[in-house]
């Protein structure tokens, strides 16, 4: 079982940057793919980025691929999401999640993910 917790959100201006962190419990984190999702009020939860267990395979949603960077530091049990050039449309609660199948091909559906953090709020003002 993996427990994850997000941090690093906040209120920023358009064009600013934020780095979100997702810290996982236990050493099993070393063997898990991880993903970031976001959800704005009244909208469906949407895929943002994913990274495989060793950081060698990464995927991004088209809306963020030129601006966001996902990395991981397995020694610290932490996955990061660096968000540059933030826009008001990026405003959402950001979640990290661990899939049911920890080392399968990267998935973009939230239904494929088992363990979720509580989320961290990102608000971007114009």
BELGI-V908886 format. One line per field, one symbol per residue. ss: DSSP state (H for helix, E for strand, C for the rest). psi: psi as a letter, one per 30 degrees, with the letter a starting at -180 (. if undefined). burial: # if it has 24 or more other ideal C-beta (glycine too) atoms within 12 Angstrom, else .. A space follows every 10 residues. Layout:
ss=???
psi=???
burial=???
This chain:
ss=CCCEEEECCE EEECCCCEEE EEEECCHHHH HCCEEEEEEC CCCCCEEEEE ECCCCCCEEE CCCCCCCEEE EEEHHHCEEE EEECCCCHHH CEEEEEEEEC CCCCCCCCCH HHEEEECCCE EEEEEC
psi=kkklkllfla kllkfllkjk kjklklffef gklllkllkl kgllkkkell kleggfkklk keffffelkk lljffghkkl jkjlhkleff klkkkllkle jfgakklfkf ffkekklflk kkkjl.
burial=.#.######. .#.....### ####....## .########. ....###### ###....### #..#..#### ##.#..#### ###..##..# #########. .#...###.# ..#.###.## ####..
